[in-house]
Amino acid sequence: MPLLLAAEEAVEHGVEHVGVMDANWLPAVTALVVFLIAFGFLYVKVWPQIVKGLDDRQRKIRQEIDTAEDAREQAKAALAEYERELASARDEANQMIARAKIGAQAAAQELRSRNEAELAELKQRAAREIESAKRSAISELHAEAATLAADIATKILQREISAEDQQRLIDDSLRELTSARHR
Amino acid sequence: MLFLAANDPTDHVTDVVLLKTVGGTPILTMHMVTIAVVTIVFVAAMMKAAKAIATGPESEGNERYITKGRFAQLIEAMVIYLRDQMLVPVLGEAHTRRYLPYLLTLFFFILFNNLFGLVPVLDITHLVFGHDAPTWFGGTATANIMVTSALALLSLLLIQIHGFRELGFKGWVVHQTGGLIRERWYIWPVMLIVVPVELVGHFIKPIALAIRLFANMFAGHTLMAVLLGFGATAAKGGMGAWGVGGISLISGTAAVVITFLELFIAVLQAFIFMFLTAVFISLMSHHDEEHEHEEAEAGREPALEAARG
């Protein structure tokens, strides 16, 4: 066995260093082999996991941003729609109020006109009734006066009357006439 | 005090032979053990992070998308930044998806090794067991030029495989001429310069990657050792207690500052290695000179049409 453990020898004779620029291939080969083994292992077990994790997270963040952006757009559209509907409702309400005002004014005007017409008619009717009552009273008075005159004439023709009688007759007649008027 | 016994500051950075043949050929070194241990820790940590980052079951609701744990959140932030801010602009979506596993493994592998190098395992071992005690584990593996060269070799292979896959053999050859082969014949002699430069460039790029990482890690740790060794050197030189104390205080403070710089460099160099690999991959996908050529052709035709019209 040509190989010999040199560790004890190193202890005995001091540590043996490799020169800085000595072409010792062992560390180079070790580095190559160890690196390639590590690379193979990481290539299969580690990097795919890490890259997938990062990609998943990136996708999730992008998705969340897109969703938030969509929600913002929807909210914006809903707000615009709400504002449009509100404006429309406000317009409609204003129109309704305007129409109601016009209707109320028209109704008031109509009511006033009707009242005025009825009042005028009532006045006319009252005037007509007063006129009719007046005519009726006058005609009754005329009839009463004629009857009285006829009675007086009858009395005059039935006897000769003295001056005192004559006066008395006139007074009676006038009294009767007065009482008739008061009736 | 940790550096009291060290004469050479690079002793704290260089590799240590642990086992060797009778003939004296090393068969196991400290950096080999360190790489293996750090990689096991690295893989375990990444598995834990992956479990926390992965999307949970639907029963958890929105909670399943939440990463739990600070370490996992740190890894997640780094992965997202590297992927979305650094790699996608350079490589594009499709190539990023294809090379992301390799590039991330490269980045975190280097990062873990760089950061582990900042843990003074060797110095603690020396302190506890003495300077001559065997140190099986510790040090900065990425301060070893052979380790960084191995990683650069992998990047070189990947870059070239990508080049052939994207361009095809013919396209790859055209790429070596810088697109000059499609120009007029009297331009062709320039290829005598361009082709060797392009060919050498394929090797210079990964060599630069390897040297940059090695030099940064090696220099940083050596600087730390030098700073911390000033006090010991003063003591050995027979300086008084006040002198040794003053020098140790100043050099120790500087070492603390340099440690923060080292921390930054550990992350920066891991990033640079990974990012430049991505840039070199992208260079083998896009032919600027060809695009310029096509654009010039496309621009010429309407101009000609206009002139004729």
Interface residues (C-beta under 8 A of the other chain):
Chain A: P2 L3 L4 L5 A6 A7 A10 V11 G14 V15 E16 H17 V18 G19 V20 M21 A23 N24 W25 L26 P27 A28 V29 T30 A31 L32 V34 F35 L36 I37 A38 F39 F41 L42 Y43 K45 V46 W47 Q49 I50 V51 K52 G53 L54 D56 R57 K60
Chain B: T10 D11 V13 T14 D15 V16 V17 L18 L19 K20 T21 V22 G23 P26 I27 L28 T29 H31 M32 I35 A36 T39 F42 V43 M46 M47 A49 A50 K51 I53 A54 T55 N62 Y65 T67 I75 E76 V79 I80 R83 L100 P101 Y102 L104 T105 L106 F109 H131 D132 A133 P134 T135 W136 A141 N144 I145 M146 V147 S149 A150 L151 L153 L154 F218
